C-alpha cells in the first residue's frame, strides 16, 4: 500500500474523514452487538429499548458515509488503492448496517422472552458464540484501519468455529424443545438469536475479505470452508 | 491479446541530447489495433519516445538515438530507410491543431498529392471524402470543402489534422497530447474517434490526462526519468499497478 500523501491535501482529508466515520460506525455496531446479547443475561428492558432506538444512528451513519463516498468519487476521481479504499468503504458500511439490524433483531427477541424463565442449558454457548464474534469484529475493525490482510485471513478462519458452535446450539435447542414443551416459548427465539450471531460472523468474514482485497487488489483465492450444519439438522 | 506479433517493437532505445540521456533504454512492444497511452510527469521522456517512432527526433540538433526500433519488419533507424515514406506510414497529430493555411480540401489532399497516391481528381475526391469521414468531420464540412481550414473550431481543426494524417494510409498514428487545447466536448469527440480509428490503425498517444489514458487505451505505459516504470493492460495499471511509483503517480501522490 502506498502511504505517501496526496499532492491535493483535501483528498487526504476526505479519506481521513471517511476512515473516522467508518471507525465510528464500526464501534457503534460492535457496542450494539455486545449490548443485545448481554441483555440475554441482564434481562434489562430499558437497555433493549435503547438498542432498538440506537439502530437508527447506524442507518444515519450509513447514509452519511454513502454520500461521502459518492462525493469522493465525483470530486477526487480516486484510482488504484484509493479507488479500492472508497469502494470497499461502501461495501463495509452496508455490512455494518446489516450487523446492526441483526443486533436489533436480537434485542427485539429478547424483549419477547423477557418474562419467560430461561431454562435452557445453551446460554453459555450462545455467550461463547457472541464473544467469538465480538472478537472477530474487533480484530476486523482494527485490520480495516491498518489494512492488515494477515489478520483478515485469521478472522475468516475463526468464523468456522462460530459455525460449528451454532450447529451444536441448534441441535441442543431442538432437543430441549422436544423434551420439554415449556421450552417452545423461548426456544425458537433463541434459535434465531444464535443464527443471527452466526450470520454476523459471516458478515464480518465478508468485511475481512474486503480488507484482503483492499490490500492485494484481488479477492482471497479460496473457497471459504463453511461449518454451519444447522440447515441440515432434522428432528429425530 | 498476444495473438499477433508486435506492430512496434522498441528494444533498448536510448536518446541523448548533447550527450545527456533523455531515455535510458526503452523496451516496449505495441500490438496492432491497440491504443497505447504513455503517461508520466513532464520531462519523463514519453514524448521523446513517441518521436522516436517516426524519427521526428532527427530534426533536433545533437540528438542521438541508439537501440533498435522495429515497425513490423522495418528497422526504423536503418540508414537506408526513406524517412518521408516512414512518416507517411507513421502519421502524427500534435498538441495544437496545425492545419495548413489552405482550404479544408487541400489540407487533406496535401499528403496524397506529394506522395503521388492519386491518378486524377476523382481519386483525390474519394480519398478526401473517405479521410474526412473516418476522422468524423465529413458531415460538418462536406458543404464547405473550399473554406479556409483555419476558420474551423479547435476540435474540428484537430479532426482535420487526423484526416490529413490518415489520408496517406498510415499503419500507425502517433498523438502527442491531441486534446490538451480542446474543450471537454471536442475532447470526447476525439476520444470516441480514437476508439473507432483503432480498428484500422495502431495508435500511440501521449497524454497528461490520466482519465484520458484510462478512457481511450488498452495498454498504458508509465514513464519516469527516462525509463518505462510499468507497461501493461490499462485496466490493471489504473486498478492495481504492480509498481509503487506507478501507484503514487496515478493516485496523485508525491512520487
Interface residues (C-beta under 8 A of the other chain):
Chain A: X2 X4 X5 X6 X7 X8 X11 X77 X78 X79 X80 X81 X82 X83 X84 X217 X218
Chain B: X210 X211 X214 X238 X239 X240 X241 X244 X247 X248 X250 X251 X252 X253 X254 X255
